[in-house]
Amino acid sequence: MVAIALALAGYFGYETVEAPENQLFGKTLYAGAPTEREVALTFDDGPNPPYTDRILDVLQQEHVHATFFVVGRAAVAYPDTLRRIARDGHAIGNHTWDHEHMIVDTPAGIRSELTRTESAIERITGQKTDLMRPPFGARDFAVIDQAHKLGYHVVMWSVPLPRDWEQPGDATIATRVIENVSGGSIIVLHDGNRGILCGKDRGTTASDCNREQEIGATRDIIDALRAKGFRFVTIPQLMGSTVSANR
């Protein structure tokens, strides 16, 4: 019983300190100004063709700009998709080189994860980014410290993750997001799976990279939130609104 109690205490303690809004380890962005009728749609773990490309088609049709937090090794594997993200006017963020759990890494390892991805993004797109999101949202003092030393804004989220990686259906994904949105919300969807390169990484199957449901969910989220009077912004735009609201 004691072991179970300690395990539960450890689990809930971890969940508390790693909550996206927690500022214990250093400053992060988890939401914009609550008085603004705007939301930021973000995507993690890509690029992952053809699904990222099809999401980009939806965003283009809906005239929405989003923010894509890309995994470095996937960016290098699929440079054309990354170039399209930039060309279409979306913001790009750093989601590390290989989506490893950064809190088990050394400070030097953390820097390497970020700088390798930073170099790849700049080489492929000609753009630099000052946005990063730690894989799994996991962070500690070392992760935040190294990110800040490299000039990054650490971006979390405010809408509970819809567990879209479980592929529960596009309508379910959309509903889980829509019912939790308020002014300044940051939404996370996944256009990839931890940067996995299906067909290239040993032991992977097509289903490991299947993000078909994200496509319909993205359109449903946009349509529903627009009907509620929300407008869509990138993370840099959201940050600008937050600064203005706090003046």
C-alpha positions, 0 to 999 in steps of 0.5 A: 500500500505504501508503494502504491501511495508513493507511486500515485504521489509521484505521478500526480506530482509530475502531472502538477509540475509539468502542467502546461501553465506551470511557471515553476521552471521559468517563463513559458507562453501557454495562452494569449490575452483572454480578452482577445477573441483569437486563438492560435492553432499549432501542429506538432511532430511533422513534417509528415507528408502527405498529411501535413500537406493536406492540412496545409491545403485546408488551411489555405482554403480557409485562409488560416495561418497556423504555427508548426513545431517541427522535428529536425530529422523530419524537416531534413527528410521532407524539406519540400513540405517544410518549405511549403509551410514557410511559403504559405505564411505559417510560423515555424517552431523548433520541436527538437531534433528527434523528439527525445524526452529532454528532462533526461538529457544533459544541458549540452544534449539539450542545446544540441537538440535545439541547435541542430534543428535550428540549423536545419530550419534555417538551411531549408527555409532561409528563416530563423525561429525563436519559438520552441516547444519541448516534446511531451511538454516536459521541462525542468530548470535545465530545459528552460534555461538552455532554451532561454540562453539560445533566445527561444520563447518556450511555447506550451498550450492552454487547451487540454490535448485532445489525445488525437494521437489515439485517432478517436475520430475527427469529430471527437478530436474537434469536439474535445478542442472546441469545448475548451477554447476561450480567448487567447487559447493555444491549441495543439494538434499533431500532423506527425508522430514524434518525427517518425519517418514511416517507410524510412525508420526500421520497424515502422508501418503506414499506420504509425504516421497516419494522421488522416483524422487531423485533416477533418478535425482541422476544418471542423475546428476552424468552422466551429470557432469562426462561427463563435467569433474567433479569429486565428493567429500565429504564435508570434501574432498571439504574443504581440496581442498579449504584449499590447493587452498588458500595456 
